[in-house]
Amino acid sequence: MAIQDPKVTAQILRTLDHVEVMARRLESVATLASTPATSLAAADARMSARLGLEPFLNAGFQLSVSLDHLQTWRHVVFAGGAGLQPAYAHMTLLRGAMEAAVVARWLVDSEVDPSERLARSADWDQVDYTKRKRIEEIIRARPKPPAKLASERMADLEAAARAIGLRPLRAVNVTDLFRAYCSQTGNRGELIYSMMSAFAHGRSWSVFVSTLTPVGPGLPGTGGLGTIGANDEHVVAFTITAVRTALMAVKDLERYCGV
């Protein structure tokens, strides 16, 4: 079951047209070479040789991931047209786009202290190294120097954080990031993340934002038979929210870099 109304397809495409503009804006802050020395990014870079660039680098990568997901969703809509859109997979694309965007915003938040920004990137790196460590154990990785194992990278990270007096590293809760950094905050942001995650993880309660079409009676005691598909209204709403959140992340990165 798919998007039925051609007007909905057109509206989604108009919304996603902004993604190309955002991609070009991201390219303009791809390096710190032209960043003013007075920018927050440059000031953070001076704080630590190991950690100072991490907010910029991590946020830039997250935004690249976010825009790639949105561009892929645009290709799907453009190629499929009305009547040929996925019932579930588009929500996984939108979830990936928004998750990366809220992480990027959190990493370069201009309203927090510089030490907190560096600590947040260290938190994010710690998550990455923890997962990487397990993969290296499974594949029995033996990198040749100067390459390092995740456990060695983790030790370097913790030493660098202690050297500049950062707060203790802590776990990252993405649900909390949606509550604070989605274009719709608080309970609404958490609800958006939860609903998109229901599609990504095959949860039955994704039907709350799906279109249910009865097609016949079911077995006794089981209810009727029907199809589950994309809900035009929610597809538009989630697409708009994802694009707005990504745009906010681009603006935050530009602000951080003094652009």
N, C-alpha and C positions, 0 to 999 in steps of 0.2 A: 504494500500500500504506500502511496507516495503523495507528494504535493499535487494537488488537483487544479488549483487556480493559476492560470498563466500570469495574473497580476501579482500573485505572491512571488512567483519566480522572478519577475521583473523587479520587484521591490528588494528582494534579497540581493540581486546582482547590483542594483544601484548602491546598496549599503556596502557591498564588498568592493566596489570600485575605489573606495578610500584606501584599500590595503596597498595598492601600488604606490600611492602618494606616501604612505607611511614607510614603505620599504625604502624609497628614495631618501626620506628624511633620516632613516636609520643609517644609511650609507654615509651621510654627511658627518656623523659622529662615530665612524667606525674606528678611528684612532684618536689618541690623545695628542697627536703632533700639533694640531691647530687649536687645541683647547687653551683658553686664556689661563695664565698662571694664577689668576684670581678666582678661578672656578672651584667649586667644591671638589670636583674630580681631581684636579691638580693638587689641591691641598691634601686630600686623602692619600694621594700617591706619595706625597712627601713624608707621611707619617710612618711608613714601613716599607722596606724594600720587598718583603715577602707578601704582605697583606694589602698594601696601599692601592694596588690596581684591581684587586678582586671585586669590589662593588661594580666598577665599570665593566670589567670583562664578563662577570657572571650575568649582569643585567643585559648586556648586549647579546650574549648567547641566548638568554631566555626570550628576548624580543625576537630574535631571528626564528626561533622555534615557533613562537606565537604567530608571527606573520606567515610562516610557511604553512601552518595548519589552515589559516584563513584563506590563503591563496589556493590551497588544495580544495577547500570547500567551494570556492568560486569556480574552479575548473569543473567540479562535479555538477554544479547547478547549470553552468553554461553548456556543458556537453549533453546533459540529460534533458533539460527543458521541463515543462510541466508534465507530470505523470510518470516521470522516470527517476525520481529522487529516492534515496534510501529511507527505510523506515527507522533505522537505529544508528547507522554508522556516522551520520552527520553530527549527531550529538557528541560522539567521541572526538571528532575533529574540533568542535566548538569548545569542548571541555579542555582539550590540550592547549588550544589557543588562549583560553582565559586563565588556566592554571599558570602557564608561563608568564603571562602578562602581570598577574598579581604578584608573582615572585619578583619580577623585575622592578615593579613599583616599590615593593618592600625593601629591596636591596639598595635603591638609590634615593630613598626618602630624604628630601632636603630638610624636613622638619625635625629630624633627630640629630643627636650629637655625632660628630665624626667617628668617635670611638664606637658608637653603637652601630653605625653603618659597617665598619670593619668587622665588628663582632658578628653581625648578621651574615656577612659573606663567609666568615669562618664557620658559622653554624651550617651554612649551606654546603661548604666544602666538606665538613665533617660527615654530613649525610652522604655525600657523593663517595667519599673514601670508605665509609663503612660498607656500602653496597659493593663498591669495587673490590674491597678486601675479600668478600665472600666469593666473588667471581674468580678472583686470582687463586683462591684456595681450591675451587672446583677444577680449574684448568691447570693447576700447579704451575703458575707463572713463575718464570725465573728471568726477570729483565736484566739486560746487560747495562752496567753503569755507563753514562750517568743516569739512565732510567732508574726509577725507584718503585718499590712495591707500595701499595696503598698504606700499609702499616708504617712505613718509613715516612711517607708523605704526611700521615696523620701526626706523627711525632714532630715533624718540622712545623706543621701548622700550630700545634699546641705550644711549642717553644716560642714561635713568633708572636702568638697571642699573649703569652706571659711576659715577653720582653717589653711590650708597650702597655702592659697593665690592663688588657681587655677583661671584661667580665667573663665568668666561666661560660664555656660553650654549652648550648642547650639544643634540645630537639626542635625541629621546625614543624609546626602544625598548619598545614595548608588550609584547613577549614577556617582557622583564625585569620589567615591572610585574606581569604575571600570576604570575611566579615569586615575587614578594614580597608581593603584595596580594590575590591570589585567596583565597577561603576555604580552598582547598587550595594550599599553597605548593610551592616548589621544582620538581622535575621533574614532579610531578603537576599543578601549575598550568600549566606550559608545555604539557604533554600535552593538557589540557582545551582550551586556546586553539587549539592546532594542530588538534585534531579538529573543533572547531566551525568553524574557518576552512576546513577541507577541504569542508564542506558549503556554506559561503558562496561559495567559489571554484570549486565543481564539480570537486574533486579526486577521482580514482578511489578513493583509499584511504579515503574516507569509509565505504566498505563495512565497514571494521573495526568500526564501531559501528552497523551497519544490520542489518536482518533480510533474509536472502536466501532466497527461496522458489523452488525449481526448478519449472518448468512443462513442460519437454520437452527433447529432445535438440537440440543446435545443429548447425551445419555441421561437417564433419570438421575436426578440428584446432583448433576454437574453443571447445570445452567446451559446456556445456548452456545452454539458455535459462531465464531466470527473472526474477523481479521483485525490486526493491530497495525497502525501505520502512523506516519508523521502527521502531526497536527499543524496545519498551516499557520495558525495564529502564534503558536509557541515557537515554531521554526523561525519566524520573523523576529519575535521578541528576543530569543536567545542569540540570534545572529547580530542584532543591533547591540545587545549588551556586550557581546564579545568584541565587536569592532570598537565600541566606545571605550572599553577597558584597555584594549591594545593602544588606542590613540592616547589615552591618559598616560600609559607607560612610556610611549614615545616622547611625549611632552615632558614627563618627569626626567627622562634620560637627557633630553636637550637642556633642561634647566640645570641638571647636575653638572653638565659639561660646559655651562656658560654660553650655550648657543642661543 
